């Protein structure tokens, strides 16, 4: 962390925020407003729409004078759309705040600007609503990326290097995890943790809806970047543990689940 004495806002630092969307009219406006309400003065806002037919484009046009660039056209999936955002970006750092997600407060990018220093990647915590309860998740360490979900792409701001930060679109669910691993293990980029909640994200995304497929992609990516028998063992144990937990949740009566929780916490 940068000390209080070292913190200096960098008004010349330019943030690019990209929103990717497709037929998300119900959620899109709250995302747009959370970006436009940021009190940091130097933001480039880009929206990449996948050719929506539900009124999303009308919402985008409503704010067109405040958007640096937007397009509505078919794409090959979320990561292809995110790559289009990277291609259009002219900022120093980039963040993806997709439809349904939002910044946790209007001061987030101002706080991040005080923390950048020389880091390549700034990351923080994230929140979400589950069963009408607000939950905050603390980001993990990049050194533990072999485990999987240590970072949340909405709560990551990374240096714009168009030769290095494109998403691998062969992964349909975990291309963001692949990019984090690449930045850490292959590029040796510097990561700085900021202990604030950066975003409130939509927990109904593709990875949450397809947990087993997501775990398979994560397992494959982890083995690729973190070589060695130890990592293979740990990754697969984690996969089995998650599968068993899901099986128990789905098929055991609530009374038995509560009993197991009481025994675990005894």
Backbone as CSV, one residue per row, in Angstrom:
resi,resn,N_x,N_y,N_z,CA_x,CA_y,CA_z,C_x,C_y,C_z
1,UNK,0.833,-1.208,0.000,0.000,0.000,0.000,0.865,1.255,0.000
2,UNK,0.352,2.312,-0.637,1.018,3.595,-0.614,0.638,4.288,0.682
3,UNK,1.622,4.896,1.364,1.328,5.582,2.614,0.530,6.850,2.342
4,UNK,-0.090,7.386,3.407,-0.887,8.601,3.249,-0.022,9.740,2.725
5,UNK,1.236,9.803,3.180,2.127,10.876,2.760,2.482,10.767,1.281
6,UNK,2.491,9.547,0.765,2.892,9.327,-0.620,1.748,9.501,-1.601
7,UNK,0.511,9.478,-1.111,-0.638,9.509,-2.000,-0.761,10.873,-2.687
8,UNK,-0.815,10.858,-3.986,-1.061,12.078,-4.752,-1.979,11.729,-5.907
9,UNK,-3.114,12.417,-5.996,-4.009,12.180,-7.114,-3.327,12.601,-8.401
10,UNK,-3.477,11.787,-9.433,-2.854,12.069,-10.708,-3.946,12.431,-11.719
11,UNK,-4.296,13.730,-11.834,-5.409,14.115,-12.706,-5.142,13.841,-14.180
12,UNK,-3.868,13.701,-14.559,-3.560,13.418,-15.956,-3.678,11.934,-16.291
13,UNK,-3.809,11.117,-15.271,-3.973,9.692,-15.487,-5.357,9.439,-16.066
14,UNK,-5.402,8.729,-17.171,-6.672,8.519,-17.862,-7.154,7.090,-17.664
15,UNK,-8.376,6.967,-17.162,-9.000,5.660,-16.994,-9.981,5.416,-18.135
16,UNK,-9.885,4.244,-18.733,-10.898,3.791,-19.679,-11.797,2.801,-18.954
17,UNK,-13.097,3.040,-18.975,-14.065,2.097,-18.417,-14.876,1.548,-19.584
18,UNK,-14.964,0.227,-19.672,-15.679,-0.429,-20.756,-16.878,-1.187,-20.192
19,UNK,-18.023,-0.984,-20.809,-19.216,-1.761,-20.482,-19.582,-2.613,-21.687
20,UNK,-19.650,-3.919,-21.466,-20.074,-4.864,-22.499,-21.499,-5.292,-22.179
21,UNK,-22.359,-5.330,-23.192,-23.746,-5.685,-22.917,-24.388,-6.356,-24.129
22,UNK,-25.449,-7.113,-23.839,-26.268,-7.696,-24.896,-27.656,-7.969,-24.327
23,UNK,-28.648,-7.303,-24.867,-30.036,-7.445,-24.395,-30.116,-7.363,-22.872
24,UNK,-29.562,-6.282,-22.350,-29.527,-6.095,-20.889,-30.147,-4.762,-20.507
25,UNK,-31.233,-4.398,-21.178,-31.859,-3.094,-20.954,-32.260,-2.881,-19.494
26,UNK,-32.662,-3.937,-18.827,-33.126,-3.812,-17.441,-32.009,-3.410,-16.485
27,UNK,-30.767,-3.773,-16.823,-29.646,-3.514,-15.915,-28.701,-2.427,-16.410
28,UNK,-28.771,-2.101,-17.697,-27.733,-1.277,-18.319,-27.650,0.136,-17.756
29,UNK,-28.794,0.772,-17.532,-28.759,2.183,-17.134,-28.082,2.386,-15.790
30,UNK,-28.310,1.487,-14.822,-27.657,1.641,-13.526,-26.140,1.534,-13.665
31,UNK,-25.690,0.701,-14.590,-24.253,0.575,-14.824,-23.699,1.856,-15.434
32,UNK,-24.376,2.369,-16.456,-23.945,3.606,-17.099,-23.864,4.750,-16.085
33,UNK,-24.894,4.889,-15.260,-24.917,5.980,-14.290,-23.808,5.847,-13.254
34,UNK,-23.476,4.617,-12.871,-22.412,4.440,-11.876,-21.056,4.878,-12.424
35,UNK,-20.904,4.776,-13.746,-19.662,5.244,-14.385,-19.704,6.769,-14.525
36,UNK,-20.801,7.285,-15.030,-20.901,8.723,-15.277,-20.870,9.545,-13.984
37,UNK,-21.248,8.946,-12.859,-21.244,9.655,-11.577,-19.884,9.642,-10.886
38,UNK,-18.906,8.966,-11.452,-17.569,8.987,-10.859,-17.042,10.419,-10.818
39,UNK,-16.461,10.810,-9.679,-16.018,12.206,-9.545,-14.603,12.437,-10.071
40,UNK,-13.983,11.409,-10.604,-12.654,11.581,-11.194,-12.810,12.285,-12.548
41,UNK,-11.938,13.254,-12.862,-12.174,14.099,-14.037,-11.749,13.525,-15.384
42,UNK,-10.934,12.478,-15.399,-10.366,12.041,-16.680,-10.739,10.587,-16.971
43,UNK,-11.975,10.394,-17.451,-12.492,9.055,-17.730,-12.947,8.976,-19.179
44,UNK,-12.529,7.922,-19.834,-13.020,7.605,-21.175,-13.998,6.432,-21.030
45,UNK,-15.241,6.651,-21.452,-16.248,5.601,-21.295,-16.585,5.002,-22.654
46,UNK,-16.521,3.666,-22.717,-16.768,2.918,-23.954,-17.842,1.871,-23.685
47,UNK,-18.794,1.747,-24.597,-19.809,0.700,-24.491,-19.779,-0.152,-25.751
48,UNK,-19.670,-1.460,-25.556,-19.682,-2.419,-26.656,-20.945,-3.269,-26.517
49,UNK,-21.885,-3.044,-27.403,-23.147,-3.776,-27.376,-23.130,-4.848,-28.475
50,UNK,-23.669,-6.018,-28.154,-23.602,-7.146,-29.081,-24.715,-7.205,-30.110
51,UNK,-25.358,-6.059,-30.380,-26.462,-6.052,-31.338,-27.796,-6.282,-30.662
52,UNK,-28.007,-5.616,-29.541,-29.220,-5.816,-28.746,-30.484,-5.408,-29.503
53,UNK,-31.574,-6.088,-29.167,-32.873,-5.788,-29.782,-33.934,-5.472,-28.730
54,UNK,-33.506,-5.247,-27.490,-34.460,-5.092,-26.381,-34.583,-3.659,-25.872
55,UNK,-34.017,-2.706,-26.597,-34.064,-1.321,-26.135,-32.774,-0.843,-25.508
56,UNK,-31.779,-1.710,-25.416,-30.482,-1.310,-24.848,-29.857,-0.158,-25.631
57,UNK,-29.976,-0.210,-26.942,-29.370,0.827,-27.786,-30.006,2.186,-27.512
58,UNK,-31.302,2.214,-27.261,-31.968,3.472,-26.934,-31.418,4.063,-25.637
59,UNK,-31.114,3.200,-24.678,-30.532,3.663,-23.413,-29.135,4.227,-23.664
60,UNK,-28.352,3.547,-24.491,-27.008,4.038,-24.819,-27.089,5.404,-25.493
61,UNK,-28.003,5.545,-26.447,-28.157,6.818,-27.168,-28.552,7.957,-26.228
62,UNK,-29.283,7.615,-25.182,-29.703,8.620,-24.195,-28.501,9.316,-23.560
63,UNK,-27.394,8.570,-23.427,-26.198,9.118,-22.789,-25.035,9.270,-23.777
64,UNK,-25.350,9.263,-25.063,-24.311,9.235,-26.098,-23.336,10.398,-26.008
65,UNK,-23.811,11.565,-25.555,-22.928,12.731,-25.483,-21.887,12.608,-24.378
66,UNK,-22.062,11.638,-23.487,-21.116,11.426,-22.387,-20.269,10.163,-22.600
67,UNK,-20.487,9.497,-23.709,-19.772,8.256,-24.019,-18.741,8.538,-25.117
68,UNK,-17.498,8.158,-24.867,-16.431,8.451,-25.837,-16.597,7.643,-27.120
69,UNK,-17.042,6.397,-26.970,-17.203,5.524,-28.141,-18.201,4.436,-27.799
70,UNK,-19.096,4.141,-28.726,-19.982,2.996,-28.543,-20.291,2.380,-29.889
71,UNK,-20.622,1.102,-29.854,-20.967,0.378,-31.068,-21.978,-0.693,-30.712
72,UNK,-22.878,-0.983,-31.633,-23.827,-2.080,-31.451,-23.754,-2.958,-32.689
73,UNK,-23.179,-4.144,-32.508,-22.993,-5.072,-33.620,-22.788,-6.474,-33.062
74,UNK,-23.074,-7.508,-33.842,-22.865,-8.878,-33.350,-21.400,-9.128,-33.008
75,UNK,-21.183,-9.967,-32.016,-19.822,-10.363,-31.651,-19.788,-11.864,-31.415
76,UNK,-18.622,-12.365,-31.041,-18.445,-13.799,-30.853,-18.469,-14.205,-29.386
77,UNK,-19.061,-13.365,-28.571,-19.133,-13.681,-27.149,-18.578,-12.546,-26.311
78,UNK,-18.711,-12.696,-24.994,-18.363,-11.616,-24.074,-16.893,-11.201,-24.179
79,UNK,-15.989,-12.177,-24.330,-14.573,-11.825,-24.350,-14.156,-11.205,-25.685
80,UNK,-14.831,-11.564,-26.763,-14.618,-10.889,-28.034,-15.051,-9.436,-27.911
81,UNK,-16.188,-9.204,-27.261,-16.666,-7.842,-27.045,-15.704,-7.059,-26.166
82,UNK,-15.171,-7.698,-25.135,-14.220,-7.018,-24.248,-12.927,-6.679,-25.000
83,UNK,-12.511,-7.544,-25.910,-11.342,-7.244,-26.736,-11.593,-6.035,-27.640
84,UNK,-12.833,-5.895,-28.113,-13.175,-4.699,-28.902,-13.021,-3.442,-28.050
85,UNK,-13.388,-3.559,-26.782,-13.223,-2.429,-25.872,-11.762,-2.069,-25.681
86,UNK,-10.915,-3.082,-25.551,-9.477,-2.844,-25.412,-8.933,-2.163,-26.666
87,UNK,-9.369,-2.632,-27.829,-8.892,-2.062,-29.096,-9.250,-0.579,-29.207
88,UNK,-10.399,-0.197,-28.652,-10.851,1.199,-28.749,-10.282,2.085,-27.646
89,UNK,-9.721,1.490,-26.608,-9.270,2.243,-25.436,-8.072,3.133,-25.750
90,UNK,-8.064,4.323,-25.166,-6.918,5.232,-25.274,-6.410,5.655,-23.896
91,UNK,-6.935,5.037,-22.840,-6.529,5.398,-21.488,-5.232,4.738,-21.056
92,UNK,-4.779,5.131,-19.869,-3.579,4.527,-19.274,-3.918,3.214,-18.583
93,UNK,-5.111,3.170,-17.969,-5.586,1.981,-17.272,-7.018,1.699,-17.710
94,UNK,-7.399,0.423,-17.637,-8.716,0.022,-18.117,-9.434,-0.834,-17.082
95,UNK,-10.742,-0.650,-17.017,-11.603,-1.441,-16.134,-12.839,-1.863,-16.924
96,UNK,-13.324,-3.070,-16.643,-14.554,-3.566,-17.280,-15.672,-3.596,-16.253
97,UNK,-16.676,-2.768,-16.499,-17.843,-2.721,-15.634,-19.045,-3.038,-16.523
98,UNK,-19.350,-4.324,-16.638,-20.336,-4.769,-17.620,-21.767,-4.582,-17.126
99,UNK,-22.708,-4.707,-18.034,-24.115,-4.456,-17.718,-24.558,-5.291,-16.521
100,UNK,-25.158,-4.629,-15.542,-25.576,-5.294,-14.311,-24.612,-5.069,-13.169
101,UNK,-23.391,-4.620,-13.494,-22.389,-4.315,-12.479,-22.336,-2.808,-12.261
102,UNK,-21.751,-2.390,-11.149,-21.620,-0.952,-10.914,-20.499,-0.679,-9.918
103,UNK,-19.946,0.533,-9.998,-18.957,0.942,-9.012,-19.635,1.083,-7.653
104,UNK,-18.888,0.758,-6.608,-19.462,0.759,-5.261,-19.780,2.162,-4.760
105,UNK,-19.095,3.175,-5.285,-19.382,4.559,-4.905,-18.856,5.482,-6.006
106,UNK,-19.264,6.761,-6.002,-18.780,7.696,-7.026,-17.313,8.078,-6.871
107,UNK,-16.675,7.662,-5.784,-15.297,8.079,-5.515,-14.255,6.997,-5.834
108,UNK,-14.689,5.896,-6.406,-13.781,4.763,-6.591,-12.564,5.120,-7.438
109,UNK,-12.770,5.687,-8.613,-11.632,5.962,-9.495,-10.727,7.058,-8.937
110,UNK,-11.278,7.980,-8.174,-10.438,8.980,-7.510,-9.526,8.308,-6.487
111,UNK,-10.066,7.342,-5.761,-9.246,6.603,-4.787,-8.187,5.763,-5.496
112,UNK,-8.568,5.134,-6.594,-7.611,4.312,-7.335,-6.475,5.172,-7.880
113,UNK,-6.792,6.368,-8.342,-5.772,7.266,-8.894,-4.710,7.617,-7.859
114,UNK,-5.072,7.573,-6.580,-4.118,7.858,-5.516,-3.229,6.656,-5.202
115,UNK,-3.610,5.489,-5.691,-2.924,4.248,-5.321,-2.081,3.651,-6.438
116,UNK,-2.236,4.166,-7.653,-1.598,3.519,-8.798,-0.092,3.450,-8.644
117,UNK,0.554,4.607,-8.342,2.009,4.659,-8.251,2.588,4.092,-9.541
118,UNK,3.334,2.990,-9.483,3.875,2.380,-10.710,3.306,0.984,-10.938
119,UNK,2.254,0.621,-10.231,1.705,-0.734,-10.361,1.081,-0.940,-11.738
120,UNK,1.189,-2.162,-12.223,0.554,-2.515,-13.492,-0.912,-2.876,-13.305
121,UNK,-1.219,-3.452,-12.153,-2.585,-3.904,-11.876,-2.982,-3.448,-10.474
122,UNK,-4.122,-2.772,-10.389,-4.696,-2.396,-9.099,-5.939,-3.244,-8.900
123,UNK,-6.085,-3.824,-7.716,-7.260,-4.663,-7.489,-7.779,-4.484,-6.069
124,UNK,-9.068,-4.760,-5.899,-9.673,-4.615,-4.587,-10.791,-5.617,-4.376
125,UNK,-11.636,-5.318,-3.412,-12.713,-6.230,-3.024,-13.948,-5.999,-3.887
126,UNK,-14.927,-6.876,-3.728,-16.165,-6.732,-4.488,-17.348,-7.159,-3.638
127,UNK,-18.497,-6.669,-3.996,-19.718,-7.021,-3.282,-20.766,-7.550,-4.242
128,UNK,-21.765,-8.230,-3.683,-22.884,-8.714,-4.482,-24.065,-9.006,-3.567
129,UNK,-25.228,-9.117,-4.175,-26.451,-9.412,-3.421,-26.810,-10.877,-3.643
130,UNK,-27.004,-11.619,-2.557,-27.408,-13.016,-2.639,-28.511,-13.260,-1.622
131,UNK,-29.642,-13.754,-2.103,-30.795,-14.005,-1.224,-31.132,-12.769,-0.395
132,UNK,-31.130,-11.617,-1.058,-31.463,-10.324,-0.443,-30.459,-9.884,0.617
133,UNK,-29.307,-10.516,0.662,-28.257,-10.116,1.601,-27.050,-9.588,0.829
134,UNK,-26.493,-8.468,1.324,-25.303,-7.900,0.706,-24.070,-8.593,1.266
135,UNK,-23.249,-9.105,0.389,-22.054,-9.857,0.786,-20.825,-9.193,0.178
136,UNK,-19.776,-9.046,0.963,-18.517,-8.508,0.469,-17.466,-9.610,0.444
137,UNK,-16.737,-9.697,-0.652,-15.664,-10.685,-0.777,-14.322,-9.960,-0.840
138,UNK,-13.390,-10.402,-0.006,-12.051,-9.819,-0.024,-11.221,-10.482,-1.112
139,UNK,-10.545,-9.667,-1.894,-9.692,-10.209,-2.953,-8.566,-11.038,-2.347
140,UNK,-8.168,-12.084,-3.054,-7.057,-12.909,-2.623,-5.735,-12.393,-3.170
141,UNK,-4.680,-13.099,-2.864,-3.352,-12.707,-3.340,-3.095,-13.285,-4.726
142,UNK,-2.470,-12.517,-5.630,-2.107,-13.066,-6.944,-1.209,-14.301,-6.836
143,UNK,-0.463,-14.411,-5.743,0.405,-15.581,-5.557,-0.406,-16.859,-5.366
144,UNK,-1.708,-16.710,-5.102,-2.582,-17.871,-4.929,-3.533,-18.050,-6.104
145,UNK,-3.177,-17.460,-7.237,-4.043,-17.576,-8.413,-4.233,-19.018,-8.858
146,UNK,-3.314,-19.886,-8.495,-3.466,-21.299,-8.873,-4.757,-21.894,-8.306
147,UNK,-5.276,-21.268,-7.244,-6.518,-21.760,-6.646,-7.745,-21.402,-7.469
148,UNK,-7.626,-20.414,-8.318,-8.797,-19.949,-9.061,-9.180,-18.550,-8.647
149,UNK,-10.446,-18.352,-8.277,-11.018,-17.019,-8.136,-10.489,-16.146,-7.030
150,UNK,-9.303,-15.631,-7.170,-8.750,-14.676,-6.208,-9.138,-13.240,-6.546
151,UNK,-9.390,-13.001,-7.821,-9.696,-11.652,-8.295,-11.032,-11.664,-9.037
152,UNK,-11.638,-10.498,-9.090,-12.903,-10.308,-9.772,-12.672,-9.242,-10.842
153,UNK,-12.995,-9.540,-12.113,-12.542,-8.629,-13.166,-13.146,-7.233,-13.044
154,UNK,-14.331,-7.112,-12.437,-14.916,-5.789,-12.257,-14.156,-4.965,-11.217
155,UNK,-13.420,-5.628,-10.339,-12.668,-4.915,-9.303,-11.176,-4.887,-9.605
156,UNK,-10.844,-5.024,-10.879,-9.451,-4.951,-11.335,-9.308,-3.802,-12.324
157,UNK,-8.280,-2.999,-12.140,-7.938,-1.933,-13.078,-6.523,-2.231,-13.551
158,UNK,-6.335,-2.434,-14.846,-5.030,-2.863,-15.347,-4.468,-1.902,-16.384
159,UNK,-3.151,-1.892,-16.448,-2.467,-1.024,-17.401,-2.831,-1.414,-18.821
160,UNK,-3.065,-0.416,-19.673,-3.406,-0.687,-21.067,-2.128,-0.974,-21.846
161,UNK,-1.989,-2.219,-22.244,-0.902,-2.647,-23.125,-1.554,-3.571,-24.139
162,UNK,-1.878,-3.040,-25.291,-2.706,-3.769,-26.254,-2.023,-5.000,-26.830
163,UNK,-0.718,-5.115,-26.623,-0.019,-6.316,-27.073,-0.132,-7.451,-26.064
164,UNK,-0.591,-7.122,-24.838,-0.545,-8.119,-23.770,-1.885,-8.418,-23.105
165,UNK,-2.843,-7.508,-23.172,-4.035,-7.720,-22.343,-5.268,-8.177,-23.109
166,UNK,-5.110,-8.670,-24.326,-6.270,-9.234,-25.015,-6.694,-10.546,-24.351
167,UNK,-7.997,-10.791,-24.332,-8.524,-12.022,-23.751,-8.435,-13.160,-24.762
168,UNK,-8.140,-14.347,-24.254,-8.082,-15.548,-25.081,-9.506,-16.074,-25.255
169,UNK,-10.073,-15.858,-26.439,-11.489,-16.167,-26.662,-11.776,-17.655,-26.835
170,UNK,-10.729,-18.496,-26.793,-10.995,-19.938,-26.804,-11.620,-20.365,-25.474
171,UNK,-11.432,-19.559,-24.435,-12.106,-19.802,-23.158,-13.415,-19.039,-23.168
172,UNK,-14.502,-19.722,-22.913,-15.819,-19.100,-22.969,-16.245,-18.490,-21.634
173,UNK,-15.624,-18.970,-20.534,-16.052,-18.543,-19.199,-14.914,-17.934,-18.387
174,UNK,-13.715,-18.474,-18.515,-12.619,-18.098,-17.617,-11.480,-17.358,-18.307
175,UNK,-11.772,-16.650,-19.396,-10.707,-15.913,-20.087,-10.156,-14.782,-19.223
176,UNK,-10.978,-14.234,-18.320,-10.461,-13.212,-17.416,-9.445,-13.817,-16.441
177,UNK,-9.732,-15.014,-15.949,-8.777,-15.718,-15.085,-7.485,-16.022,-15.840
178,UNK,-7.604,-16.432,-17.087,-6.423,-16.683,-17.915,-5.569,-15.424,-18.035
179,UNK,-6.209,-14.281,-18.238,-5.456,-13.032,-18.370,-4.760,-12.673,-17.065
180,UNK,-5.430,-12.850,-15.925,-4.797,-12.564,-14.632,-3.559,-13.443,-14.437
181,UNK,-3.693,-14.732,-14.765,-2.559,-15.646,-14.629,-1.414,-15.239,-15.551
182,UNK,-1.752,-14.844,-16.745,-0.742,-14.418,-17.719,0.006,-13.184,-17.217
183,UNK,-0.750,-12.207,-16.703,-0.117,-10.985,-16.208,0.815,-11.280,-15.034
184,UNK,0.395,-12.221,-14.183,1.197,-12.522,-12.992,2.363,-13.470,-13.299
185,UNK,2.066,-14.568,-13.989,3.069,-15.629,-14.159,3.955,-15.445,-15.386
186,UNK,3.427,-14.830,-16.442,4.204,-14.690,-17.674,4.814,-13.302,-17.845
187,UNK,4.043,-12.272,-17.521,4.533,-10.908,-17.721,5.237,-10.348,-16.490
188,UNK,5.052,-11.008,-15.344,5.613,-10.511,-14.078,5.169,-9.085,-13.776
189,UNK,3.914,-8.794,-14.090,3.380,-7.471,-13.796,3.224,-7.292,-12.288
190,UNK,3.320,-6.045,-11.844,3.182,-5.745,-10.423,1.703,-5.534,-10.082
191,UNK,1.276,-6.113,-8.969,-0.101,-6.027,-8.497,-0.129,-5.230,-7.196
192,UNK,-1.078,-4.330,-7.075,-1.248,-3.564,-5.833,-2.676,-3.748,-5.322
193,UNK,-2.770,-4.210,-4.086,-4.092,-4.399,-3.459,-4.539,-3.114,-2.781
194,UNK,-5.779,-2.704,-3.042,-6.377,-1.548,-2.390,-7.541,-2.054,-1.538
195,UNK,-7.507,-1.861,-0.231,-8.521,-2.458,0.656,-9.852,-1.720,0.651
196,UNK,-10.440,-1.588,-0.518,-11.770,-0.982,-0.635,-12.628,-1.889,-1.522
197,UNK,-13.932,-1.760,-1.384,-14.843,-2.466,-2.283,-14.990,-1.631,-3.545
198,UNK,-14.494,-2.147,-4.658,-14.478,-1.391,-5.907,-15.808,-1.486,-6.637
199,UNK,-16.405,-2.672,-6.630,-17.620,-2.847,-7.434,-18.661,-3.670,-6.694
200,UNK,-19.883,-3.532,-7.168,-20.973,-4.436,-6.787,-21.369,-5.125,-8.085
201,UNK,-21.143,-6.421,-8.147,-21.323,-7.095,-9.424,-22.561,-7.987,-9.435
202,UNK,-22.999,-8.283,-10.647,-24.171,-9.125,-10.856,-23.764,-10.592,-10.710
203,UNK,-24.268,-11.302,-9.693,-23.853,-12.691,-9.481,-24.519,-13.694,-10.418
204,UNK,-25.242,-13.203,-11.404,-25.952,-14.097,-12.325,-25.252,-14.213,-13.673
205,UNK,-23.930,-13.957,-13.675,-23.170,-14.037,-14.914,-22.953,-15.469,-15.368
206,UNK,-22.278,-15.609,-16.510,-22.108,-16.923,-17.137,-21.325,-17.894,-16.266
207,UNK,-20.305,-17.404,-15.528,-19.512,-18.316,-14.705,-20.319,-18.853,-13.534
208,UNK,-21.218,-18.013,-12.981,-22.053,-18.464,-11.863,-23.112,-19.454,-12.318
209,UNK,-23.557,-19.323,-13.561,-24.589,-20.215,-14.084,-24.011,-21.550,-14.556
210,UNK,-22.708,-21.588,-14.810,-22.056,-22.813,-15.309,-20.836,-23.139,-14.453
211,UNK,-21.036,-23.424,-13.145,-19.887,-23.589,-12.241,-18.963,-24.742,-12.606
212,UNK,-19.517,-25.868,-13.068,-18.655,-26.998,-13.377,-17.797,-26.724,-14.625
213,UNK,-18.412,-26.115,-15.630,-17.654,-25.763,-16.828,-16.588,-24.718,-16.499
214,UNK,-16.941,-23.780,-15.630,-15.981,-22.765,-15.213,-14.803,-23.400,-14.496
215,UNK,-15.081,-24.359,-13.605,-14.010,-25.025,-12.868,-13.088,-25.809,-13.794
216,UNK,-13.656,-26.418,-14.838,-12.829,-27.162,-15.786,-11.882,-26.227,-16.533
217,UNK,-12.394,-25.065,-16.938,-11.531,-24.098,-17.626,-10.459,-23.571,-16.683
218,UNK,-10.858,-23.261,-15.460,-9.901,-22.750,-14.473,-8.824,-23.783,-14.197
219,UNK,-9.209,-25.045,-14.067,-8.250,-26.115,-13.820,-7.241,-26.225,-14.959
220,UNK,-7.722,-26.134,-16.176,-6.836,-26.212,-17.342,-5.873,-25.027,-17.377
221,UNK,-6.384,-23.839,-17.085,-5.557,-22.631,-17.103,-4.515,-22.682,-15.990
222,UNK,-4.942,-23.094,-14.811,-4.029,-23.187,-13.672,-2.856,-24.109,-13.969
223,UNK,-3.151,-25.262,-14.560,-2.085,-26.216,-14.900,-1.136,-25.642,-15.945
224,UNK,-1.650,-24.783,-16.812,-0.827,-24.201,-17.871,0.195,-23.209,-17.320
225,UNK,-0.214,-22.390,-16.355,0.665,-21.329,-15.862,1.438,-21.711,-14.611
226,UNK,0.889,-22.638,-13.851,1.530,-23.032,-12.599,1.923,-24.499,-12.696
227,UNK,3.077,-24.735,-13.285,3.526,-26.087,-13.584,3.866,-26.845,-12.303
228,UNK,3.822,-28.151,-12.393,4.289,-28.960,-11.276,3.215,-29.858,-10.689
229,UNK,3.654,-30.975,-10.153,2.756,-31.978,-9.595,1.959,-31.443,-8.417
230,UNK,2.592,-30.599,-7.583,1.925,-30.062,-6.407,0.704,-29.243,-6.792
231,UNK,0.861,-28.371,-7.768,-0.262,-27.550,-8.200,-1.373,-28.412,-8.791
232,UNK,-0.994,-29.445,-9.540,-1.993,-30.329,-10.139,-2.832,-30.989,-9.053
233,UNK,-2.153,-31.477,-8.011,-2.842,-32.125,-6.888,-3.796,-31.131,-6.210
234,UNK,-3.278,-29.935,-5.889,-4.081,-28.947,-5.181,-5.288,-28.515,-6.013
235,UNK,-5.062,-28.301,-7.307,-6.145,-27.840,-8.169,-7.272,-28.866,-8.234
236,UNK,-6.902,-30.127,-8.379,-7.912,-31.169,-8.508,-8.599,-31.486,-7.186
237,UNK,-7.868,-31.346,-6.089,-8.501,-31.495,-4.782,-9.543,-30.403,-4.570
238,UNK,-9.208,-29.183,-4.980,-10.149,-28.081,-4.866,-11.378,-28.341,-5.730
239,UNK,-11.152,-28.879,-6.933,-12.254,-29.188,-7.849,-13.182,-30.232,-7.224
240,UNK,-12.583,-31.281,-6.652,-13.385,-32.353,-6.032,-14.147,-31.830,-4.819
241,UNK,-13.466,-30.987,-4.018,-14.087,-30.432,-2.822,-15.310,-29.590,-3.187
242,UNK,-15.171,-28.762,-4.229,-16.288,-27.924,-4.667,-17.431,-28.777,-5.191
243,UNK,-17.092,-29.827,-5.949,-18.120,-30.713,-6.499,-18.898,-31.412,-5.389
244,UNK,-18.180,-31.873,-4.361,-18.828,-32.558,-3.240,-19.749,-31.596,-2.494
245,UNK,-19.269,-30.349,-2.289,-20.088,-29.357,-1.590,-21.379,-29.082,-2.361
246,UNK,-21.243,-28.943,-3.684,-22.429,-28.679,-4.510,-23.403,-29.856,-4.454
247,UNK,-22.847,-31.073,-4.453,-23.677,-32.271,-4.393,-24.449,-32.315,-3.076
248,UNK,-23.746,-32.018,-1.964,-24.398,-32.027,-0.656,-25.493,-30.968,-0.570
249,UNK,-25.196,-29.777,-1.096,-26.178,-28.691,-1.047,-27.432,-29.030,-1.845
250,UNK,-27.223,-29.709,-2.956,-28.342,-29.991,-3.848,-29.214,-31.149,-3.384
251,UNK,-28.628,-32.109,-2.661,-29.371,-33.339,-2.393,-29.617,-33.649,-0.914
252,UNK,-28.886,-33.001,-0.003,-29.125,-33.280,1.409,-30.216,-32.370,1.964
253,UNK,-31.032,-32.866,2.874,-32.041,-32.014,3.523,-31.364,-30.878,4.288
254,UNK,-32.064,-29.750,4.403,-31.525,-28.581,5.097,-31.142,-28.923,6.528
255,UNK,-31.932,-29.773,7.190,-31.655,-30.130,8.583,-30.293,-30.796,8.722
256,UNK,-29.950,-31.682,7.776,-28.649,-32.345,7.821,-27.522,-31.373,7.508
257,UNK,-27.750,-30.483,6.554,-26.733,-29.479,6.226,-26.428,-28.601,7.432
258,UNK,-27.468,-28.179,8.134,-27.274,-27.353,9.330,-26.531,-28.116,10.412
259,UNK,-26.809,-29.417,10.522,-26.102,-30.245,11.505,-24.622,-30.305,11.175
260,UNK,-24.279,-30.510,9.907,-22.873,-30.557,9.494,-22.175,-29.221,9.786
261,UNK,-22.890,-28.117,9.555,-22.298,-26.802,9.827,-22.031,-26.629,11.309
262,UNK,-22.954,-27.112,12.158,-22.759,-26.989,13.603,-21.554,-27.807,14.071
263,UNK,-21.403,-29.023,13.509,-20.268,-29.873,13.864,-18.963,-29.221,13.442
264,UNK,-18.970,-28.635,12.220,-17.754,-27.985,11.700,-17.337,-26.815,12.582
265,UNK,-18.319,-26.071,13.118,-18.010,-24.871,13.905,-17.853,-25.160,15.402
266,UNK,-18.018,-26.425,15.767,-17.971,-26.773,17.205,-16.567,-26.559,17.761
